[in-house]
Amino acid sequence: MGGNIDDRLVKEYLMHGVARRVGTIRRAVQNIFKLFPPNCENRLEKEVIDDIAINMQAHVMNVFGVFDNWAWAFILRHGLLDEVGGMLRVGIFQKNTKDYLPKVLVDYINNTLEKWHLEYLKSYRDTLAHRIPLYIPPLEYNEYEIEYLKELEKNIDKSIINNDWDAVEKLGDEKEKLGAPSFVFLHSFSERPLLLHPQVLIDSMTVIEFGKLFLENWHLKA
């Protein structure tokens, strides 16, 4: 037997869950592109990089959360909370919930979303929430710059030992000329960095596409 259907909660998950998260995702992507245009060539100030990271983290967390909101709206609309096994089994990507979704949604999830969710979204959301926050490297260096940077560091150390502070300052100025903006984001050095701008656009398009399909079919259940 299905549980009680609470239309008020269904509406809340859609209006104050999905709609609010979609608004945050939209604003975060706008901010990222405004703060960090894809054609940027100049070094970014630390405060700007921090602001980009804040928006990127908000983006990832809300992309993850909007799928949970859709799952809750579906489960509550059909009174299935007991059938799926309680609150911890509610989730678009959880088998207990997928067993009740209409076939068109399950096919889309399995064929289009599963790999994206497992290899990217869940990993990046989980580390953001529980382990290492997502960040953007402040700079990237080419091979020549890396070698030159090592040489500068050696000369700076020698100048410090010799109390040659003018040389330290000049060498420091040379260091500041090296490097270019980094267009990737990551959470751990063991993970493959992802291109920032393409990824947030892919995520946003995925949310829009699935949301449209969900609202066209969420009145059905398996």
Secondary structure as UniProt FT lines:
FT   HELIX           7..12
FT   HELIX           13..18
FT   HELIX           19..35
FT   TURN            38..39
FT   HELIX           46..77
FT   TURN            78..79
FT   HELIX           81..84
FT   HELIX           87..89
FT   TURN            92..93
FT   HELIX           95..98
FT   TURN            99..100
FT   HELIX           103..108
FT   HELIX           109..113
FT   HELIX           114..116
FT   HELIX           117..121
FT   HELIX           122..130
FT   HELIX           143..161
FT   TURN            162..163
FT   HELIX           165..176
FT   STRAND          184..186
FT   TURN            189..190
FT   STRAND          194..195
FT   HELIX           196..217
FT   TURN            218..219
//
